Amino acid sequence: MALRFYNTLSRKTEDFKPLNDNHVGVYVCGPTVYGHAHLGHAKSYVSFDILVRYLRYLGYDVTYVQNITDVGHLTDDADAGEDKLAVAARKEHKHPMALAEYYTASYFEDMDKLNVLRPDISPRATGHIPEQVALVAKLIEKGYAYEVNGSVYFDVNKFKGYGKLSGRKVEELQAGARVDISEEKRHPADFAIWKKAEPNHIMQWDSPWGRGYPGWHLECSVMSMKYLGETIDIHGGGLENQFPHHECEIAQSEAANGKEFVRCWIHNNMVTVDGQKMGKSLGNFITLKQVFAGDHPRLSRAYDPLAARQLILNSHYRMTLDFSDAALSAAQSGYDRISDAVIALRRQIEKAPQGIVDIQVAAQLGEMKSKFEEAMNDDLNTSVAVSVIFELAKLAREQSEKQGVSSQTLAQIDSMLRRLGGDVLGIVKDQYVQAGGADEKLIDYLVNVLIEMRADARNKKDFAAADAIRKRLEGFGIILEDKPGSTAWRRK
């Protein structure tokens, strides 16, 4: 099955074919760094991390660009209000750039914990002011933009394709315009590509139109084209950015170059809380740091970052994900089952005898790999892909517990878990270390000592002591499973 994505622009699922043979350029709208990242950010950036990982798994040479918005994003996501960085900086009594540095570092710290790969390029809006000024000048020269009192606006009536991504028409935008629309604009839907800065505005730069700063939409056009070319293969972002942000990107980019800007638009859906979008502006967000520490009234405990990642992968990227502590808890349990199976498998590989790979196991692995790839080729169906990892984990447990299974057979299972669960989905680790710094082998050793003590108590018919050991282990999340001649353990 060919790799297929749902293209928001065409509103249908299409076979993916890159512009330049084996190379794929991917641009994703990055965070506006005025606060800590929350679960909504995690859904977006884990989703596009999976996209990049899978393209590389298929053998594509991917250049992944994800920007950092550190200027120009106004409080109402349009052309009015204050810059979000400036507002937050004032509240925290910091310079806007100091604030941007702090929250950029925080963002990458959280993404690292989620096992989100770093972009190849992470350009900042403030680092590309000359290029943005040049694009504004080009649009004025071509007749697509006009200057009024030091601000420059894009004339939507001059660009015939405006609205093709979102399906909105200029006439409808006229009818639904706000009463307090800026009098500087020729049309209510015209958007700012350069804003005049008031004297007390900290972040401002020189331009042919006076001191000012770039509009939010301008930065993504400039940075994507600088690093990926005038036509890029894939542009991603949150569904909420489809209009106006991405619509405006298309207009200004295609007006400037006379070429198709993006060949495939991919949008992820949002995280909701009680049916309402999770977001900073709504005050209903839960930061990733709170999730990892369990420090929020809606959370019953701290969660492993990869359990949060697995929760996101349990649903399709184009579907909403309604947050609940119960859902996170279930994801944690599922993640622990997979991790325990992998740990047990790797322990057994060290002990198992040498031999050939079991033909039946090899056939099962081939079927699972095909099922995995078929799901991922179908617009990145990660929920089915995760179910395949559970099947692999079950096979790992079964083969680890069988007598006489060769280390080569077990290694084949481990290799597929590493490749599919690790390289692609990012939920299977190369090495497992218990939280708090204790090595997993030490945990295994101590639990097995208690299992031996329990077995000794049972042999002495001291069932009260045996039950007490089992219950104490359950209190630490360790479940004992008695089998003929042995006892195994796993986490809840």
C-alpha positions, -999 to +999 in steps of 0.1 A: +000+000+000+014+034-009+019+061+017-012+083+019-020+115+038-052+135+042-044+168+024-064+196+040-061+217+008-077+191-015-099+177+013-091+141+004-066+114+011-038+113-015-008+092-024+023+110-012+050+119-037+078+143-028+088+171-052+124+160-054+128+122-056+138+109-022+141+142-003+111+155+018+109+190+032+086+193+062+077+226+080+057+226+112+045+257+130+064+257+163+054+272+197+049+308+207+073+307+237+055+328+264+047+299+288+054+262+295+042+236+270+010+218+277-008+186+266-022+204+235+014+211+224+023+175+231-004+162+207+007+184+179+045+178+182+043+141+189+020+137+159+045+154+136+074+136+152+057+104+141+053+118+106+090+126+104+101+093+120+079+072+096+092+090+065+127+083+076+118+047+084+106+044+047+140+056+036+132+093+028+158+120+034+138+144+055+147+180+064+125+190+093+120+227+101+100+239+131+101+275+140+101+293+173+077+323+175+093+349+197+077+381+182+046+392+163+019+368+177-007+391+190-031+383+219-062+379+197-043+359+169-052+387+144-040+423+139-051+439+172-040+436+208-005+432+222+023+408+214+019+377+235+056+378+245+054+414+256+023+407+278+039+377+295+072+395+299+055+424+317+037+400+340+070+382+349+091+414+350+115+401+323+127+414+290+107+396+262+139+380+248+149+367+282+114+352+285+116+337+251+150+321+260+136+306+292+105+291+276+123+279+245+146+259+268+116+247+288+098+236+256+127+215+243+132+200+278+096+187+277+099+175+241+131+156+249+112+138+277+084+129+253+111+114+230+102+140+203+132+143+180+147+177+176+140+194+143+169+197+119+164+235+120+147+256+147+147+291+133+134+321+153+112+349+140+135+375+155+165+360+137+149+366+103+137+402+104+157+413+072+141+385+052+107+394+065+112+431+056+123+420+021+092+399+016+069+428+026+088+450+001+083+424-026+046+422-020+042+460-021+062+461-053+039+434-069+008+453-058-004+428-033+002+449-002-002+486+008+012+508+035-009+530+059+006+551+087+037+528+091+017+495+090+016+473+059-014+451+050-020+423+025-048+431+000-069+399+000-089+410-030-057+410-051-050+374-045-077+353-061-070+321-042-076+335-007-097+311+012-089+280-007-074+262+023-102+270+048-130+271+023-139+307+033-148+333+008-138+369+009-175+380+005-184+360+036-155+375+055-168+410+046-203+401+059-189+386+092-164+413+099-162+429+134-177+463+138-145+476+153-123+466+123-093+488+117-101+518+095-067+515+079-077+484+060-092+485+025-110+453+033-119+438+068-101+405+058-068+423+049-041+412+073-010+429+087+023+418+074+042+447+092+029+466+122+039+500+133+054+500+168+045+525+194+075+542+211+072+520+242+070+488+223+102+469+233+106+446+203+108+468+172+131+471+142+138+496+114+120+492+081+113+513+050+079+521+066+093+532+100+100+513+132+078+482+137+077+445+139+065+417+115+030+402+115+027+367+129+019+350+096+049+365+078+076+345+097+065+311+087+064+320+050+099+335+052+115+307+073+099+278+054+109+291+020+145+301+032+153+265+044+130+244+022+125+264-010+096+282-026+075+250-028+076+226+001+063+191+004+045+191+037+034+219+060+019+209+093+003+226+123-027+226+146-062+226+131-068+259+148-041+275+126-058+266+094-075+300+094-062+327+095-026+317+099-021+291+072-045+308+048-025+340+051+008+321+046-005+307+013-016+341+001+016+360+008+039+332-003+021+324-036+016+361-044+053+368-039+066+338-059+038+329-083+043+292-074+024+266-053+035+271-017+027+238-001+019+205-018+003+187+012-012+204+042-015+182+073-034+194+104-037+177+138-067+180+159-068+194+195-068+181+230-100+189+248-110+191+285-147+184+292-153+190+255-136+224+253-102+231+236-073+230+260-053+263+257-035+289+276-059+316+267-088+296+282-069+288+314-079+251+313-045+237+303-023+212+321+014+217+315+036+188+306+057+195+337+026+190+358+018+157+340+053+144+347+052+155+383+015+147+390+012+183+402-024+193+392-058+188+408-070+168+378-041+143+381-040+114+406-003+107+402+028+115+382+030+099+348+059+087+327+064+110+297+063+081+273+029+071+288+017+105+278+032+100+244+014+066+241-019+083+251-015+106+221-007+077+198-038+058+209-059+082+189-056+094+153-039+127+148-069+141+131-092+132+159-098+152+191-083+137+223-104+144+254-081+145+284-089+127+316-068+112+344-084+078+337-072+079+301-037+088+312-038+060+338-048+035+312-021+047+289+004+043+318-007+007+324-004-001+287+030+015+285+042-005+316+030-038+301+050-032+269+080-021+289+079-050+312+076-074+282+106-058+266+127-059+298+119-096+304+127-104+267+161-088+269+169-105+302+160-138+286+181-132+255+212-132+277+203-166+291+188-183+261+207-210+241+221-203+207+202-216+177+183-208+146+153-184+143+120-202+148+102-203+114+067-198+129+079-168+150+096-153+119+063-157+100+043-140+128+068-111+129+064-107+091+026-105+095+029-079+123+053-058+103+029-058+073+000-048+095+020-020+111+031-006+078-004-008+063-018+012+092+010+038+091+007+041+053-030+048+058-026+085+070-005+075+100-030+053+118-011+051+151-039+035+171-036+004+150+002+006+150+002+007+188-020-024+188+007-042+168+033-032+195+010-049+221+009-080+199+047-079+197+048-075+235+025-105+240+047-126+216+078-115+235+062-126+268+052-160+254+085-167+238+105-155+269+086-180+291+090-210+268+118-235+274+145-239+248+137-208+226+169-196+209+185-163+217+183-156+179+145-160+179+142-137+209+166-112+193+144-110+162+114-101+183+135-075+202+148-061+169+113-055+156+102-039+189+131-016+187+125-008+150+087-003+151+081+006+187+113+026+192+124+041+159+089+048+146+066+052+175+091+062+201+076+042+230+102+014+233+135+024+248+169+011+239+176+010+276+153+011+306+162+028+338+138+030+367+126+065+377+147+080+405+180+066+391+177+030+402+188+005+376+161-019+363+184-049+370+185-039+407+147-037+408+145-071+391+170-086+416+151-072+447+117-084+435+131-119+428+146-120+463+111-113+477+096-139+453+121-165+468+111-154+503+075-158+494+081-193+479+100-203+511+071-191+532+046-211+511+067-242+514+067-238+552+029-233+549+032-198+563+006-185+539+000-153+560+036-142+554+034-152+517+002-131+512+018-102+531+048-102+506+024-103+476+003-075+490+033-053+498+045-057+462+011-048+449+013-016+469+044-007+449+026-016+416+042-051+412+019-080+403+030-116+409+018-142+385+021-178+397+028-205+371+037-241+373+071-243+388+078-205+388+065-170+396+068-141+372+063-104+380+050-074+361+039-039+368+003-029+370 
